[in-house]
Amino acid sequence: MPISNIVITVLLNLMYFKQVGVTHYFSFLKARQEPGYVPMASPREGMAATISYWREQKRKTLDGPTIYARLFVVIGITSCSVLLTCQT
């Protein structure tokens, strides 16, 4: 790999590293300064919709597979891999 490609790769990695450390946020106050901006919902309605969305996501996660189903899968995969390695 030529030196120029290594330098470019290092610089790009440093640039991405810098971006990760930057805090990204949205302020509707700044958006209101733009001409023609019309909010789709009030901040209170938006927050209520966000909270209900994440509560629903949490409920779906908790209603997922039980610990017994997960154990069955882990034990099944482990036993299959042991059987396959023992046959050789």
N, C-alpha and C positions, 0 to 999 in steps of 0.2 A: 504494500500500500504506500503510495507516495506521501511525502511529508505534508504536502498541501492538503490532502484529504484528511490526514490526522488532525491538522490544525483546525480545519473547518469543523470536523466532528467535535473537537474539544470546545470550540467556541459555541456551537449550537447547544451542546450539553450544558454549558454554563448559562446560556440564555434561558433554557428551559428551567434550570434550577432556580434562577432568579424569579421567573414567573410563578413558580410553585409557592414561593414565599410571600407573594403579593396577596393582600386581602382583596377579594372581589366582592363588591356589594352594590346594591341598587337603591337609589334614593328617588322616590316619586316626586320629591320637591324640585329636584333638578329637571325632571321630565316635564313638570308643569310649566317651566320657563320656556319650553319649546312651543312655537306657534302651531296651533292645530292639534295639540295633544288633548285627548279626551280619555280619561280613565275608564276602563271597562267595569270596574267595581271599586267601591270605597276600600280604604285600607282595612277597615273592620270586616267587611264582607270577604275580602281576599284572605285575611288571616283565618277567618272561620272556615272557609273552603279548604285552606291548606291543612288546618288541624284535622278536619273531618277526613281528608284524603289520607293523611298519615295514620290516623286511627284505623281506617279501613285496611291499609296496608299491613299494619301490625296485627290486626285480627286475622287476616289471611295467612300471615306467617305462623301465628300461633295455632291456627286450625289445620296446619300442614301435617305431614306424616308424624306419627307418634315415635317415641324413642324405641319402641319395639320394632317398628318397621325399619328404622335406621339400623338397629342392631342386626336384624335379619339380613339386611343388605351387606353390611360389613362382614359378618360371619360367613355369609355365602360367598362373597368375593374372595375372602381369605382362604376358605376351604378349597375353592376351585383352583386358586393359584398354587396351593400346597399340593393338590392332586396332580396338577400339570407338571410341577417341578419334580415330583417323585417318580413320574412315569419315564423320565428320561434317563 
